[in-house]
């Protein structure tokens, strides 16, 4: 069994490249690792929906989330199933569900918290993305606060 404790050792106002140290407890010894950490988290509802859709499909490792240029505000989220993990992909685990993001989309999604909501007859994933400045009136596209470093 291992336990990971991530500690931010950088100036909190420097984004999107915080430096973190991970203290990893393996059985009876402590190791540390340093590196750049970008995170995406899920609510239990979002994780439950991801697990449900993967089970219904009968295969897949995770939900793949990305960003593409489109719409009246500039960018939109993309969704697909991840059957494999590419060399430029990053996988995040939250609430026992996995999300995969490609390296090109990661700076746009860093720090996002994803929920799955039902409103009337509609249900969808909803993002709390700290990188978003404005949402389009249609709610499908968004603009960024500042250009993401890619």
Secondary structure, 3 states (H helix, E strand, C coil): CEEEEEEECCCCCCCCCCEEEEEEEECCEEEEEEEECCCCEECHHHHHHHHHHHHHHCCCCEEEEEEEEECCCEEEEEEEEECCCCCCEEEEEECCEEEEEEHHHHHHHCCCEEEEEEECCEEEEEEECCCEEEECCCCCCEEECCCCCC
